[in-house]
Amino acid sequence: MRRILALSITLSLAACTARQPQTPVAQPAPPKPEPTDQTSLTGLTTQELVARFGVPALQIREGNSLKLQFRGRRCVMDAYLYPSGGSGALKVTHVDTRTPTGGAFDQAACIFSLRERAS
């Protein structure tokens, strides 16, 4: 009986103690992973495109957007950049590829061809 009384008093006291509220700890944002798909250019900046493909053959500004054109013997690639997020940095949102005469050309093959040329 004394054990039960001692245990109940201990449990009662433990339940009455004030608990400090736990403040959530801010976790740092995980680093942005590098894209594993080398054919995806979406999200790249102007500087990143120039680093991959060299100086563009054509730059066209229209309003707050930018079109960069990269040309090779086999294909032409147009990258369209628009302001992204709160920073306003221009980033690729769309890419078109074609032959120099305007015919269809596989995007992945064009990107590979232009990267080889820039290396």
MOQUIWO-V208137 format. One record per residue. RES is the residue in one letter. D_CENTER is the distance of its C-alpha to the mean C-alpha in whole Angstrom. Layout:
RES|D_CENTER / RES|D_CENTER
//
This chain:
M|67 / R|66 / R|63 / I|61 / L|62 / A|61 / L|57 / S|57 / I|58 / T|55 / L|53 / S|54 / L|53 / A|50 / A|49 / C|50 / T|48 / A|45 / R|42 / Q|39 / P|36 / Q|33 / T|31 / P|27 / V|25 / A|22 / Q|19 / P|17 / A|13 / P|12 / P|10 / K|7 / P|8 / E|8 / P|8 / T|11 / D|12 / Q|13 / T|14 / S|11 / L|10 / T|8 / G|5 / L|8 / T|10 / T|14 / Q|14 / E|12 / L|14 / V|17 / A|17 / R|16 / F|19 / G|21 / V|22 / P|22 / A|25 / L|25 / Q|23 / I|24 / R|23 / E|24 / G|24 / N|20 / S|18 / L|19 / K|19 / L|19 / Q|21 / F|22 / R|25 / G|27 / R|30 / R|29 / C|26 / V|24 / M|21 / D|20 / A|16 / Y|16 / L|14 / Y|14 / P|14 / S|11 / G|11 / G|14 / S|14 / G|14 / A|12 / L|12 / K|10 / V|10 / T|11 / H|14 / V|16 / D|19 / T|22 / R|25 / T|28 / P|30 / T|33 / G|30 / G|30 / A|28 / F|26 / D|23 / Q|20 / A|19 / A|22 / C|22 / I|18 / F|20 / S|23 / L|22 / R|20 / E|24 / R|25 / A|23 / S|24
//
